[in-house]
Amino acid sequence: VALRAIFIAEFSLWVAKWRREQEKGPLPSTAVETLEGSEPELYPNIRTLQRVLATLPV
């Protein structure tokens, strides 16, 4: 339960970050661009999921 709460909180912060970024200009259009724009210290779980998404063959 605690891990789920941590992930939900981290995800909420990550969403808020990209909402702020959207006001500044265009958002990244690929998984790799999104990965480059994320701070690993602030969003370690999101970063892990992004790395998986960015490396999956399509």
N, C-alpha and C positions, 0 to 999 in steps of 0.2 A: 504494500500500500504506500509506503514512504517513497519508493522509487517512482511509482506512478505520479505521485504528487510533485516530486522534483521535476519530472519530465513535463508535466502540464504547466508548471510555473515557468520552466525554461522556454517552452514553446510559446507561451503567452508573451514573454519578453521579446522573443525572436519576431513574432508577428508585429508587435508594437514597433520594433526597430524598422521593419520593412515598410510599415505605414508611414513612418517619419521620412524614410528615404524616398518614398513615392512622391511626397510633396516637393522634394528637391529636384526630381527629374525622372527619367525612365529607369525602370527596374531591370535587373539582369534578366536575360531571356533564355539562359541555359542553366543546367545544373552546375556546370563548372564555373560559370560566372557568379552564381549565387554562393558557391563554395569559397571563391576568392574574396567575397565581400563579407564573410562571417568571421567573427572573432572566436577562435577556438577556446580561449580562456572563459568567455562568457557563456558559450553555447556548446559545451563538449558533446552532449548527446545528439543535438541537432547536427553538429559537424560530422559525427560518425554516420548518421543516416544520409547526410549529403554525400559523403565519400562513397558509400555503397551505391547510391543512386547515380552518381557521376561515373562510376566504373562498370555498371551493368551493361552488358551488350544489348543493343536494341535491335 
